[in-house]
Amino acid sequence: MKTIKAEQVTDNLVFPEGPRWRDGSLYFSDFIDQRISKLDPATCELETVVQLSDAPSGLGWRPDGTLLFVSMARQQLCALTEKGPEVVAELGDFAGGRTNDMAVDAKGGAYIGNFGFDMMRGAPARTTSLIYVSPEGKVRHVADELMFPNGIVLTDEGRTLIVAETYANRLSAYEVASDGSLSDRRTFAQFGQDVAPDGISVNSEGAVWVATARDNRCVCVKDGGEIIAEVLIGEGQTYACMLGGENESDLYICGSSGFRPAPGEREGRIWRARVA
C-alpha cells in the first residue's frame, strides 16, 4: 500500500465539510460556521460564497450552474439564486434526523443522506433512507435500511451510485435507473472499526477515496475492499475529501480536531496531496 503525506493549505476553519471541485476552485461547507466558501488552489486564499443562518452540508450544481446545498437542521434542499438562498424542497417528512451530504446527477436531481436519528442528543443509532429530489423538486425515498448514509458519489457515467454508511463501516453501491431510482444493492467495500467512512470521492479508475473519520488518514479502496493507498494529514481527523486540480490528481482533505469542537475553537483545516 502506498503512503502519501499531505500538505496543509489553509487553517482557521471550524469544521470544513462537503468539498466539491468546480471551475478551478474547491468549494466546501463549514456547517458550524454556517457558511459556504471556496478556496483558490494557487493562492490558498478563501472567499465566502454565502453566509447562512443554518448549517450547510452537501453541495452540488444544476446543469445551468445553480449551486444547490443541503440545509441540515432545517432539513431542506436549497438553491443559491441571485436573490439569495431559496428552498427547493422540504425534506423533513423524509429524513430521520439532520440532512447531510449530497450528490447531484447530470439532470439536476439530488441524492441526499441523513443521520437517521438525533445524534446530537445521543439518541441510539438506527437505519434510515436515502432521499432523491428530482429536477422538478419531487421528493421520494430511493434506498432503505442504511446506517447513517453520508458521502455519496455517482460514477460509471452516472450509472452507479456509491454511498458511505458511516455507522456500518462500509460503502454500498447501487445501479441507477433513468428516473433516479436505485436497485441491486451490493457491498463495494467493508471496513473494520478503524474506518467509519464519511466523505468520499471517486477517481478515474473507479476506486474511491474515503475519509476515515477515525484518524488522520484518507484511504483509497477498490471495488471489493482492497485498500491500495493512504494519505496522511499532519494532525486531527479526516471527515471529507475531494479530487481536484490538474487532471484531478490532487486530493483535498477536510480535517478537524474532532466532530464537536469546543466553543470558539477553530481547528479545522484543509490539506492537499498529489495522488495518482
Backbone bond lengths (Angstrom), bond angles and torsions (degrees), N, CA, C in turn:
res aa  C-N    CA-C-N  psi(-1)  N-CA   C-N-CA  omega(-1)  CA-C   N-CA-C  phi
1 M - - - 1.458 - - 1.523 109.76 -
2 K 1.321 115.86 132.88 1.460 121.45 -179.46 1.524 110.27 -83.50
3 T 1.346 116.25 135.20 1.464 121.76 177.94 1.525 109.43 -115.24
4 I 1.318 116.62 130.28 1.465 123.58 -177.35 1.517 108.35 -126.05
5 K 1.318 117.18 139.13 1.459 121.35 177.01 1.523 109.92 -99.11
6 A 1.324 115.77 135.70 1.461 121.74 -179.26 1.520 111.10 -93.36
7 E 1.322 115.84 157.96 1.462 122.52 174.06 1.529 109.10 -107.83
8 Q 1.309 115.83 143.77 1.458 120.15 177.40 1.527 109.27 -77.82
9 V 1.346 116.58 132.96 1.461 119.42 -179.53 1.524 112.92 -113.21
10 T 1.330 118.21 -20.28 1.457 119.91 174.13 1.519 109.44 -159.85
11 D 1.336 116.16 156.51 1.462 121.44 179.78 1.522 109.28 -139.93
12 N 1.304 117.21 -159.56 1.465 123.74 178.63 1.527 112.36 61.10
13 L 1.342 116.58 29.20 1.450 121.81 173.13 1.524 107.89 -101.40
14 V 1.331 116.73 170.10 1.457 119.31 177.01 1.527 109.74 -98.50
15 F 1.335 116.67 -64.37 1.460 119.13 178.76 1.531 109.02 -147.79
16 P 1.346 117.47 84.06 1.467 120.28 179.45 1.520 110.81 -69.04
17 E 1.332 116.19 139.61 1.459 122.65 -176.50 1.526 109.84 -150.77
18 G 1.333 116.13 170.05 1.460 122.76 171.15 1.514 115.68 56.07
19 P 1.341 121.12 41.65 1.470 120.55 -176.54 1.530 111.72 -66.60
20 R 1.334 115.10 142.48 1.463 122.23 176.45 1.527 108.23 -140.93
21 W 1.320 115.23 139.25 1.467 120.76 178.95 1.522 108.97 -97.95
22 R 1.338 116.94 128.58 1.459 120.26 179.13 1.524 110.03 -156.44
23 D 1.329 116.13 132.53 1.472 123.03 174.65 1.525 112.47 51.26
24 G 1.334 116.03 41.81 1.453 120.62 174.55 1.507 115.95 79.70
25 S 1.332 117.79 10.31 1.465 121.25 179.47 1.518 110.06 -132.45
26 L 1.318 115.78 156.96 1.460 122.13 175.09 1.528 108.28 -101.62
27 Y 1.312 116.23 115.81 1.457 122.27 174.82 1.528 108.52 -94.54
28 F 1.316 117.10 147.17 1.456 120.02 177.02 1.524 110.25 -158.04
29 S 1.329 115.11 159.33 1.460 122.00 174.75 1.520 109.61 -99.31
30 D 1.317 116.06 149.92 1.464 121.84 166.08 1.521 104.75 -124.79
31 F 1.339 116.49 96.75 1.458 117.97 -167.27 1.522 112.43 -72.60
32 I 1.323 118.89 -25.22 1.462 119.75 176.98 1.527 110.08 -77.52
33 D 1.326 117.01 -36.78 1.463 122.04 175.50 1.527 112.53 -78.31
34 Q 1.324 117.08 -10.00 1.464 124.29 177.86 1.529 112.10 57.14
35 R 1.322 115.22 46.84 1.457 118.51 178.37 1.523 110.68 -143.88
36 I 1.331 114.87 155.09 1.459 122.99 170.58 1.519 106.71 -110.05
37 S 1.323 116.52 129.61 1.462 121.88 -176.60 1.521 110.06 -127.50
38 K 1.325 115.43 168.23 1.456 119.53 170.37 1.521 109.50 -135.26
39 L 1.318 114.01 147.61 1.459 122.37 -176.14 1.515 109.25 -111.24
40 D 1.331 116.59 128.97 1.462 121.99 172.53 1.525 107.30 -80.90
41 P 1.329 118.80 116.49 1.463 119.40 -174.61 1.522 114.04 -68.37
42 A 1.331 117.68 -22.89 1.459 121.01 -179.03 1.520 111.88 -79.14
43 T 1.334 116.50 -44.86 1.464 120.58 -176.65 1.515 112.98 -99.41
44 C 1.344 116.45 -15.42 1.467 123.32 -175.01 1.527 112.08 62.12
45 E 1.330 116.16 23.62 1.457 120.60 175.72 1.521 109.83 -86.12
46 L 1.325 115.83 148.01 1.454 122.44 -179.20 1.517 110.70 -104.99
47 E 1.329 115.00 146.04 1.460 121.82 175.25 1.526 107.86 -132.89
48 T 1.327 116.42 132.32 1.455 120.25 175.93 1.521 109.39 -77.37
49 V 1.320 116.88 121.89 1.460 121.65 176.76 1.520 109.91 -79.88
50 V 1.337 116.44 -46.29 1.459 120.82 177.04 1.518 108.57 -158.35
51 Q 1.350 115.63 137.96 1.460 122.78 171.41 1.520 107.73 -97.07
52 L 1.322 116.77 130.52 1.456 121.29 -172.67 1.524 111.31 -116.31
53 S 1.324 115.41 174.61 1.463 121.21 176.40 1.521 111.54 -110.59
54 D 1.331 117.27 11.29 1.451 123.06 173.44 1.521 107.97 -144.83
55 A 1.319 115.49 167.74 1.463 120.65 -176.61 1.526 110.87 -77.54
56 P 1.351 118.17 119.88 1.462 119.75 174.45 1.517 110.84 -87.35
57 S 1.326 115.67 155.30 1.466 119.83 176.28 1.527 109.05 -135.43
58 G 1.351 117.52 -104.69 1.457 120.89 -174.06 1.517 113.23 -60.02
59 L 1.340 115.31 144.08 1.463 122.69 179.79 1.526 109.96 -124.27
60 G 1.316 116.03 155.05 1.461 121.56 175.24 1.517 109.24 -175.34
61 W 1.330 116.17 174.83 1.458 120.33 -176.56 1.520 111.16 -132.58
62 R 1.321 115.52 140.89 1.452 121.45 169.55 1.528 109.44 -71.85
63 P 1.332 117.38 164.04 1.476 119.15 178.22 1.528 113.48 -57.97
64 D 1.345 117.69 -26.57 1.469 119.44 179.97 1.525 112.79 -84.38
65 G 1.338 117.53 3.00 1.454 121.10 177.27 1.517 115.10 93.99
66 T 1.328 117.95 0.35 1.464 120.72 177.98 1.525 110.37 -69.79
67 L 1.325 116.34 130.04 1.467 121.54 178.25 1.520 109.95 -77.49
68 L 1.324 116.09 126.90 1.455 122.92 172.10 1.526 108.99 -104.86
69 F 1.332 116.15 145.74 1.458 119.26 175.51 1.521 109.84 -147.27
70 V 1.320 114.86 154.65 1.456 122.06 178.19 1.521 109.03 -93.18
71 S 1.324 115.91 131.18 1.457 122.47 173.17 1.520 107.00 -98.54
72 M 1.336 117.61 114.69 1.456 121.54 -164.80 1.531 113.10 -71.90
73 A 1.317 118.00 -62.24 1.457 120.92 -174.57 1.524 111.71 -68.69
74 R 1.317 117.67 -34.23 1.469 120.96 179.00 1.524 112.53 -80.66
75 Q 1.331 116.69 -9.18 1.462 122.82 177.06 1.535 110.72 54.67
76 Q 1.324 114.84 59.28 1.456 121.25 -178.26 1.521 110.95 -134.08
77 L 1.329 115.51 151.79 1.457 121.78 163.56 1.517 107.02 -100.59
78 C 1.327 116.37 126.91 1.464 121.48 -175.46 1.519 110.66 -124.24
79 A 1.322 114.79 158.26 1.464 122.58 175.22 1.524 108.34 -120.72
80 L 1.333 115.70 141.63 1.460 120.46 176.36 1.522 107.97 -93.55
81 T 1.321 117.25 108.66 1.456 123.18 -177.96 1.521 110.08 -106.78
82 E 1.308 116.51 178.54 1.466 120.99 177.11 1.517 111.75 -62.47
83 K 1.336 116.19 -25.48 1.460 120.54 179.79 1.520 112.36 -89.86
84 G 1.335 116.03 -4.00 1.454 120.33 -177.36 1.517 110.89 114.92
85 P 1.335 117.82 -170.80 1.467 120.99 -179.30 1.530 112.00 -65.58
86 E 1.331 115.84 137.47 1.458 122.43 175.96 1.521 109.05 -132.17
87 V 1.325 115.90 141.49 1.458 121.02 -179.65 1.525 109.95 -75.79
88 V 1.327 115.89 127.36 1.458 122.44 176.10 1.522 110.44 -93.10
89 A 1.333 116.50 -42.31 1.456 120.66 -176.85 1.518 110.28 -153.64
90 E 1.337 115.92 141.34 1.464 123.14 172.85 1.527 107.90 -89.40
91 L 1.325 116.64 128.06 1.464 121.32 -173.18 1.516 113.76 -111.93
92 G 1.325 117.82 -0.85 1.454 121.30 -172.56 1.521 114.26 -59.09
93 D 1.324 117.82 -34.67 1.462 120.64 -179.82 1.526 112.41 -76.75
94 F 1.329 117.32 -7.34 1.465 121.61 -175.72 1.528 112.84 -116.19
95 A 1.330 116.89 -9.92 1.465 120.75 -174.54 1.516 110.88 -112.47
96 G 1.331 116.17 137.89 1.453 121.04 172.43 1.515 108.81 -98.77
97 G 1.293 118.69 90.22 1.464 121.50 -174.83 1.520 111.34 99.13
98 R 1.302 115.74 -168.48 1.465 120.84 -176.14 1.526 111.74 -63.63
99 T 1.324 115.65 141.74 1.458 120.30 170.99 1.514 108.63 -77.94
100 N 1.340 116.41 157.54 1.460 118.10 -165.31 1.528 111.73 -141.54
101 D 1.319 117.71 -117.85 1.465 121.95 -172.79 1.525 110.54 -77.49
102 M 1.346 115.92 168.48 1.452 120.88 -172.93 1.525 110.68 -155.19
103 A 1.337 115.32 150.48 1.463 122.36 168.02 1.515 107.37 -131.20
104 V 1.319 116.94 135.09 1.463 122.79 -179.43 1.521 108.88 -107.08
105 D 1.349 116.49 130.18 1.455 120.16 -177.84 1.520 111.53 -84.60
106 A 1.314 116.46 178.56 1.467 121.52 -174.00 1.520 112.90 -65.95
107 K 1.337 117.19 -20.41 1.461 121.06 179.65 1.529 112.39 -90.27
108 G 1.322 116.23 -9.39 1.458 120.36 -176.50 1.502 114.08 97.92
109 G 1.348 117.62 6.43 1.454 120.99 173.30 1.515 110.39 -77.40
110 A 1.336 116.34 150.70 1.469 120.57 -172.99 1.519 111.11 -123.58
111 Y 1.336 115.40 127.00 1.466 122.68 171.21 1.526 107.38 -96.03
112 I 1.334 116.26 127.08 1.459 120.83 -171.76 1.520 110.03 -131.66
113 G 1.324 116.31 130.39 1.457 121.72 176.03 1.511 111.55 -92.35
114 N 1.335 116.13 170.32 1.459 120.62 176.01 1.533 109.04 -152.19
115 F 1.328 115.95 160.69 1.460 120.35 -174.78 1.527 112.08 -61.98
116 G 1.333 116.57 -39.77 1.454 120.48 -177.40 1.518 114.08 93.35
117 F 1.328 117.83 -15.79 1.463 123.45 -178.68 1.527 107.57 -162.07
118 D 1.307 116.40 170.21 1.469 120.91 -178.25 1.528 108.95 -84.25
119 M 1.313 115.26 78.23 1.458 120.57 -178.14 1.526 111.72 -62.07
120 M 1.320 117.42 -35.50 1.455 121.03 -175.04 1.529 111.80 -64.99
121 R 1.344 117.39 -22.62 1.465 121.24 179.40 1.525 111.99 -108.82
122 G 1.323 116.51 12.09 1.442 120.44 173.94 1.514 115.68 78.43
123 A 1.335 118.36 23.26 1.462 121.11 178.27 1.528 109.84 -67.77
124 P 1.321 118.46 153.42 1.469 120.24 178.60 1.521 111.58 -66.42
125 A 1.319 115.78 145.40 1.463 121.04 -179.23 1.522 110.60 -68.48
126 R 1.325 116.42 145.73 1.454 122.29 174.96 1.520 109.00 -151.75
127 T 1.303 116.10 162.62 1.457 120.22 -178.35 1.521 110.76 -73.05
128 T 1.344 114.71 161.01 1.459 121.12 179.52 1.527 108.60 -148.53
129 S 1.325 115.80 -173.81 1.463 121.81 -175.10 1.522 111.44 -117.25
130 L 1.317 115.75 152.18 1.460 121.55 172.86 1.524 108.21 -86.98
131 I 1.321 115.69 136.45 1.461 122.63 -175.52 1.528 109.67 -101.91
132 Y 1.333 115.71 142.44 1.472 120.51 171.60 1.517 108.61 -123.82
133 V 1.339 115.71 127.74 1.457 122.48 173.30 1.519 107.24 -108.13
134 S 1.315 117.18 116.25 1.459 121.15 -177.30 1.522 110.27 -68.43
135 P 1.334 117.66 164.69 1.470 119.54 177.35 1.530 112.61 -57.57
136 E 1.347 116.90 -23.04 1.461 121.28 178.89 1.521 112.32 -87.41
137 G 1.335 117.27 -3.90 1.457 120.82 177.67 1.507 115.60 94.34
138 K 1.339 118.43 8.86 1.461 121.18 177.72 1.528 109.30 -81.76
139 V 1.336 116.54 138.22 1.464 122.74 -173.70 1.525 109.61 -111.53
140 R 1.340 116.12 136.61 1.465 119.67 174.36 1.533 109.21 -157.39
141 H 1.322 115.27 162.45 1.460 120.96 172.41 1.526 109.13 -82.91
142 V 1.340 116.16 140.19 1.467 120.05 178.37 1.520 112.98 -123.65
143 A 1.330 118.19 -8.47 1.466 122.06 176.45 1.516 108.51 -156.66
144 D 1.338 116.25 141.80 1.460 121.16 -176.40 1.529 111.00 -121.45
145 E 1.330 115.08 175.29 1.462 123.49 174.17 1.529 112.84 56.99
146 L 1.339 115.75 45.79 1.459 122.02 177.49 1.527 109.23 -106.53
147 M 1.335 115.43 138.08 1.457 121.20 179.73 1.526 110.26 -95.60
148 F 1.345 115.18 92.40 1.462 122.70 179.84 1.539 111.18 61.97
149 P 1.336 117.74 67.02 1.470 120.14 176.71 1.522 110.37 -62.72
150 N 1.319 116.10 122.33 1.455 121.43 -169.69 1.534 109.53 -121.45
151 G 1.335 118.56 -111.02 1.448 120.46 -179.64 1.526 112.27 -59.37
152 I 1.332 116.70 141.39 1.468 122.65 -176.70 1.519 108.70 -135.38
153 V 1.338 116.75 135.97 1.464 120.77 173.31 1.526 109.33 -136.27
154 L 1.332 115.08 150.76 1.450 122.83 171.02 1.517 107.84 -108.91
155 T 1.320 116.73 134.12 1.453 120.90 -178.00 1.526 109.72 -138.68
156 D 1.323 116.90 -178.68 1.463 121.15 179.53 1.524 110.27 55.16
157 E 1.361 114.99 47.08 1.467 122.66 -179.68 1.527 111.97 55.95
158 G 1.330 115.10 37.44 1.451 120.94 176.07 1.508 115.26 83.59
159 R 1.327 117.17 4.08 1.467 119.67 -178.14 1.525 113.11 -86.29
160 T 1.334 117.17 -12.70 1.460 121.52 -179.16 1.524 109.68 -130.74
161 L 1.314 116.08 135.68 1.462 121.93 173.82 1.523 108.31 -114.68
162 I 1.331 115.69 134.04 1.459 122.26 176.36 1.517 108.03 -119.65
163 V 1.328 116.37 131.36 1.461 121.21 -179.41 1.518 109.38 -127.34
164 A 1.316 115.75 138.75 1.468 121.51 175.91 1.518 109.35 -84.87
165 E 1.332 116.49 126.27 1.458 121.80 173.27 1.528 107.26 -102.75
166 T 1.310 115.25 96.17 1.461 120.86 -171.01 1.522 112.31 -59.34
167 Y 1.312 117.48 -44.67 1.462 120.65 -174.95 1.529 112.96 -83.42
168 A 1.323 117.59 -4.44 1.466 121.23 174.86 1.516 111.73 -108.21
169 N 1.339 117.80 0.17 1.470 123.25 178.60 1.531 111.68 55.79
170 R 1.347 116.71 42.63 1.461 118.78 -178.95 1.516 112.23 -149.57
171 L 1.334 114.11 162.62 1.459 123.31 167.46 1.524 107.76 -107.43
172 S 1.315 117.10 130.73 1.455 122.49 176.43 1.519 109.78 -112.82
173 A 1.331 116.84 143.78 1.460 122.54 -177.36 1.520 109.85 -121.06
174 Y 1.344 115.01 148.04 1.465 122.65 179.79 1.524 109.61 -135.65
175 E 1.312 115.40 153.88 1.452 120.98 167.15 1.519 108.73 -84.75
176 V 1.341 116.25 140.41 1.457 122.11 -175.39 1.530 109.25 -107.52
177 A 1.327 116.94 126.87 1.464 122.09 176.55 1.526 110.02 -88.24
178 S 1.322 115.67 168.00 1.463 120.39 -176.04 1.528 112.72 -64.19
179 D 1.345 117.37 -24.42 1.464 120.05 178.78 1.523 112.80 -92.93
180 G 1.339 116.89 9.00 1.457 121.21 179.64 1.513 114.77 92.14
181 S 1.335 118.07 -6.80 1.459 121.01 179.64 1.522 110.95 -66.01
182 L 1.326 115.89 153.89 1.460 122.75 -179.77 1.522 109.94 -117.64
183 S 1.349 116.23 145.37 1.460 120.73 178.97 1.517 109.50 -152.40
184 D 1.345 115.69 174.93 1.460 123.52 174.16 1.521 112.35 54.41
185 R 1.310 115.07 54.94 1.459 120.42 178.73 1.529 111.10 -62.44
186 R 1.320 116.01 139.22 1.460 121.43 175.96 1.525 108.42 -149.66
187 T 1.310 116.56 162.93 1.463 121.47 176.87 1.518 109.67 -86.27
188 F 1.331 116.23 119.36 1.464 122.14 175.76 1.517 110.11 -79.53
189 A 1.338 116.77 -41.60 1.471 121.52 178.86 1.515 108.81 -157.21
190 Q 1.321 116.00 135.53 1.451 122.20 174.04 1.524 108.30 -112.89
191 F 1.331 116.42 125.26 1.461 121.34 -178.38 1.522 110.29 -105.18
192 G 1.320 115.04 168.95 1.446 121.36 169.33 1.511 110.18 -85.37
193 Q 1.332 115.68 -171.70 1.461 120.41 -176.98 1.529 113.19 -69.30
194 D 1.330 117.68 -10.96 1.469 120.02 -179.98 1.520 112.73 -80.67
195 V 1.330 118.38 -6.88 1.467 121.58 178.03 1.526 108.46 -129.22
196 A 1.335 116.33 112.26 1.459 123.05 172.73 1.529 105.97 -109.29
197 P 1.325 118.34 85.76 1.469 120.95 -166.57 1.522 112.79 -56.81
198 D 1.316 114.45 127.24 1.463 122.19 -179.54 1.528 107.65 -110.86
199 G 1.339 118.20 -110.66 1.454 120.16 177.54 1.521 111.66 -73.29
200 I 1.348 116.54 147.10 1.461 121.42 -178.22 1.517 110.46 -136.81
201 S 1.343 115.50 159.72 1.464 122.59 176.71 1.522 107.90 -148.39
202 V 1.329 117.05 137.71 1.462 120.94 -175.16 1.532 109.49 -102.60
203 N 1.346 116.85 140.28 1.465 119.54 179.34 1.526 110.90 -96.29
204 S 1.326 116.23 -179.76 1.459 121.23 -173.19 1.519 113.17 -68.32
205 E 1.326 117.34 -16.08 1.460 120.64 179.01 1.523 112.52 -98.56
206 G 1.330 116.60 4.10 1.452 120.47 178.23 1.507 115.32 87.55
207 A 1.331 117.79 2.41 1.467 120.51 173.72 1.528 108.66 -82.00
208 V 1.319 116.27 155.52 1.460 121.11 -172.97 1.524 110.61 -117.89
209 W 1.334 115.20 128.26 1.457 120.89 170.87 1.522 108.46 -84.27
210 V 1.318 116.58 135.18 1.460 122.56 -171.60 1.523 110.07 -130.01
211 A 1.335 116.63 124.93 1.461 120.69 168.86 1.522 108.21 -77.36
212 T 1.330 117.11 128.51 1.464 120.39 -169.70 1.528 114.13 -79.41
213 A 1.330 118.11 -24.74 1.475 123.27 -175.54 1.528 112.36 56.78
214 R 1.316 117.18 18.29 1.459 122.30 -179.86 1.530 111.89 -123.26
215 D 1.336 115.75 -34.22 1.456 119.59 -176.31 1.526 109.04 -151.90
216 N 1.315 116.50 -158.84 1.464 121.36 -172.55 1.530 112.46 -94.44
217 R 1.342 117.57 33.92 1.459 120.73 -177.63 1.522 111.94 -122.33
218 C 1.331 114.40 152.50 1.455 122.65 156.10 1.526 106.11 -117.40
219 V 1.327 116.97 140.17 1.455 120.32 -179.10 1.519 109.52 -119.14
220 C 1.333 115.70 149.92 1.456 122.46 177.05 1.524 108.00 -107.48
221 V 1.339 116.78 121.76 1.455 121.55 -173.61 1.528 110.81 -122.75
222 K 1.311 115.70 137.50 1.459 122.03 176.76 1.526 109.94 -87.06
223 D 1.327 115.32 160.88 1.455 120.87 174.03 1.528 108.55 -57.97
224 G 1.315 116.25 122.33 1.458 121.57 -174.53 1.511 113.05 112.87
225 G 1.349 117.28 -19.75 1.455 120.24 172.18 1.509 117.63 110.08
226 E 1.352 118.66 -0.72 1.462 119.93 -179.96 1.529 110.38 -75.10
227 I 1.337 116.38 123.01 1.462 121.52 176.15 1.529 108.49 -86.34
228 I 1.327 116.18 121.95 1.467 120.30 -172.88 1.524 113.11 -109.38
229 A 1.329 118.10 -13.21 1.466 120.04 -179.63 1.518 109.12 -161.46
230 E 1.327 115.67 160.08 1.450 121.26 174.00 1.520 109.42 -143.38
231 V 1.327 115.35 148.70 1.464 122.09 174.20 1.518 107.37 -118.73
232 L 1.328 116.45 132.97 1.453 122.56 -178.88 1.523 110.34 -107.37
233 I 1.327 116.65 130.05 1.457 120.20 169.63 1.524 107.84 -92.46
234 G 1.317 116.64 167.55 1.453 119.50 -172.84 1.512 114.26 -71.23
235 E 1.345 117.64 -37.30 1.459 120.81 -177.65 1.519 108.72 -160.31
236 G 1.316 115.31 161.92 1.453 120.38 179.78 1.512 112.43 87.14
237 Q 1.338 115.66 -166.39 1.452 122.91 179.98 1.523 109.96 -118.85
238 T 1.323 115.49 152.37 1.463 120.16 179.26 1.523 109.28 -95.64
239 Y 1.349 116.13 137.08 1.461 120.84 -177.85 1.525 113.52 -125.23
240 A 1.314 118.58 -16.17 1.460 120.29 178.44 1.521 108.89 -162.54
241 C 1.326 115.88 158.34 1.463 120.15 179.56 1.522 109.87 -151.80
242 M 1.332 115.36 158.78 1.468 121.08 -178.82 1.510 109.93 -156.36
243 L 1.329 115.87 132.55 1.464 120.86 173.66 1.519 109.85 -80.39
244 G 1.327 115.52 138.12 1.460 120.35 179.46 1.519 109.85 -161.21
245 G 1.319 116.26 -162.65 1.457 120.82 -178.91 1.516 111.69 76.24
246 E 1.327 115.78 -170.82 1.459 121.38 -179.30 1.527 110.32 -62.81
247 N 1.311 116.31 126.61 1.468 122.73 -178.52 1.530 112.97 58.35
248 E 1.330 115.82 21.47 1.469 121.27 -178.06 1.529 111.19 50.54
249 S 1.305 115.08 43.57 1.466 120.21 -178.00 1.525 113.31 -103.21
250 D 1.334 117.03 6.35 1.462 121.26 175.26 1.524 109.06 -110.07
251 L 1.309 116.56 131.03 1.452 121.35 175.57 1.528 108.42 -100.26
252 Y 1.325 115.61 117.75 1.466 121.83 175.69 1.522 108.25 -95.37
253 I 1.318 116.35 134.43 1.456 121.94 -173.66 1.522 109.50 -126.09
254 C 1.317 116.23 128.39 1.458 122.13 174.61 1.525 108.45 -94.28
255 G 1.315 115.98 125.01 1.457 120.43 -178.32 1.509 111.63 -135.54
256 S 1.327 115.65 161.72 1.457 121.42 178.04 1.522 108.23 -156.41
257 S 1.321 115.09 170.89 1.461 119.61 -179.65 1.521 111.96 -74.39
258 G 1.307 117.65 -17.34 1.454 121.62 179.66 1.506 110.52 173.75
259 F 1.352 116.16 167.88 1.462 120.24 -175.49 1.516 112.42 -70.69
260 R 1.321 117.26 -27.95 1.460 120.30 -178.11 1.525 109.93 -123.17
261 P 1.339 117.14 81.37 1.467 119.27 -179.81 1.530 111.12 -64.04
262 A 1.313 115.53 151.48 1.461 120.90 177.43 1.527 109.83 -67.10
263 P 1.323 118.06 153.20 1.471 120.34 178.21 1.523 111.94 -52.57
264 G 1.313 115.91 129.16 1.458 121.44 -179.67 1.508 115.17 84.87
265 E 1.318 117.07 -9.75 1.469 120.14 -179.17 1.520 110.21 -75.33
266 R 1.317 116.53 133.57 1.464 121.71 179.80 1.538 108.23 -128.79
267 E 1.311 114.51 71.82 1.458 121.25 -177.36 1.531 112.30 -103.79
268 G 1.332 117.58 9.11 1.453 120.62 177.55 1.521 111.50 -73.32
269 R 1.337 116.12 139.67 1.462 121.13 -179.19 1.516 110.51 -141.66
270 I 1.324 115.56 160.14 1.458 121.04 171.96 1.535 107.05 -120.24
271 W 1.327 114.58 135.10 1.451 123.12 -177.92 1.523 109.48 -119.29
272 R 1.340 115.52 161.38 1.470 120.11 -179.56 1.525 109.37 -142.76
273 A 1.342 114.38 140.26 1.461 120.42 177.99 1.519 108.98 -141.43
274 R 1.327 117.19 142.33 1.460 122.12 175.00 1.523 108.83 -82.53
275 V 1.335 115.74 121.38 1.458 121.37 -178.60 1.519 108.86 -124.55
276 A 1.318 115.44 177.55 1.480 119.14 -179.13 1.508 109.71 -68.49
